[in-house]
Every structure is written in C-alpha cells, then in structure tokens.
C-alpha cells in the first residue's frame, strides 16, 4: 500500500524563524512529489519535484527531493504570520492517476 | 485560471438523509476526484473519474457513490448520511495529459451530520 508520512504534524514558531517540514514516502513506481499549502480554503500548489537533488525555490520557500532516501523537505525562511497554514505533501505514481496525500503539517506562525 | 466550484460550502444534515455534493470545473479536465479531509488523516480519496460515466473507487468508497453525467460535473452522493461522515469534502480536477499530477481544488464543502 502506498504511504506518505509527514512530520511534524504541527508546530508553532515565531515570526522570522526558519522551519523545515518533512515528507517521507513508500510508493510503487514513484512519478513526482507535490507540495500544497492550504489556508482556510482550497489547497494551492507550491512545488512539483521529480528529480533528486534539484532545489525548487519560490521566494522564501524551497524544496528538495531525495529519491534514494525517499523523502522531501520544504523549507520556509524568515517566516511570516501569512505562512500559517496546513502544508500537504502528495505523491503521484505511474501506476495510477491519483495523488496519495500525507496527513499534513499544521504550521502556526506567531507574531 | 482553472476554477473548481463546489456548490455548498457548509451543510448540516441529519442521520439517514441523502446528501448531494456538487462539483463543477470549467477547464475541460478529464479527471475529477473527491477527497475527504480529517484532522490527522490528511486527504483520503473517495472516488475518482477519468471520463464521463466512468468512475473508480478510491481508498475509502464505502458509504458513498458518485455520478459523472457531464464532463464538467462530478457529484458525490451519500445515500444515508451517518455521523462518521462528518468531514470536509474536497473536489479536484486534473487534465489527463498534464504530467506533473497537479490537482486544482475547490474550496471544500464542510458537512456536519447530526
């Protein structure tokens, strides 16, 4: 059974801190890994990763994939209160046309 | 921009009632999905559809059915709602040829079953 595990499940930081969110996976026929951010509404797409070691970056957010160790991290530097959200990791496999999601990490940034 | 619209943001129903959750997308996507989201469990796939009148069970289809009569519309049906179906329901769509797997989500329907 395909499985995606995120850690921590929740964390609270202060503005300006740097956070690292983890996502590990055990799937058959890995195709790509995606990160989403979910505030009060629909999840919004952040990154898609398919190759090991290539960092994807968007402003203060960055992500990297390790296909040998089967994990990805999402880094957020200089956190702001607007970063407070649920961060979802999901994996797409070649054997199906659907995403397998982790439980999510709830991030709360305090001012 | 892709838009996925879920008709009801909040619903309150009684045990045993039949519930319809509607989802419409405007980008001519072949693939549509219904997930439920619960704290600590993440998003779990209920059903998905890769074409009109086609459907496949996801990981937790029990107690649910779906309908895809038109390409743009994917409905989730709870034949007899139960309290353990209280949850946030998310609809999503995806272009069949899109290689990254990116899903476009609706804003969710929060269902409470009393």
Boltz contact constraints between the chains, C-beta under 6 A:
constraints:
  - contact:
      token1: [A, 32]
      token2: [B, 100]
      max_distance: 6.0
  - contact:
      token1: [A, 32]
      token2: [B, 101]
      max_distance: 6.0
  - contact:
      token1: [A, 41]
      token2: [B, 107]
      max_distance: 6.0
  - contact:
      token1: [A, 42]
      token2: [B, 105]
      max_distance: 6.0
  - contact:
      token1: [A, 42]
      token2: [B, 106]
      max_distance: 6.0
  - contact:
      token1: [A, 42]
      token2: [B, 107]
      max_distance: 6.0
  - contact:
      token1: [A, 43]
      token2: [B, 105]
      max_distance: 6.0
  - contact:
      token1: [A, 45]
      token2: [B, 102]
      max_distance: 6.0
  - contact:
      token1: [A, 48]
      token2: [B, 100]
      max_distance: 6.0
  - contact:
      token1: [A, 92]
      token2: [B, 101]
      max_distance: 6.0
  - contact:
      token1: [A, 98]
      token2: [B, 45]
      max_distance: 6.0
  - contact:
      token1: [A, 98]
      token2: [B, 48]
      max_distance: 6.0
  - contact:
      token1: [A, 99]
      token2: [B, 101]
      max_distance: 6.0
  - contact:
      token1: [A, 101]
      token2: [B, 42]
      max_distance: 6.0
  - contact:
      token1: [A, 101]
      token2: [B, 43]
      max_distance: 6.0
  - contact:
      token1: [A, 102]
      token2: [B, 42]
      max_distance: 6.0
  - contact:
      token1: [A, 103]
      token2: [B, 40]
      max_distance: 6.0
  - contact:
      token1: [A, 103]
      token2: [B, 41]
      max_distance: 6.0
  - contact:
      token1: [A, 103]
      token2: [B, 42]
      max_distance: 6.0
  - contact:
      token1: [A, 104]
      token2: [B, 42]
      max_distance: 6.0
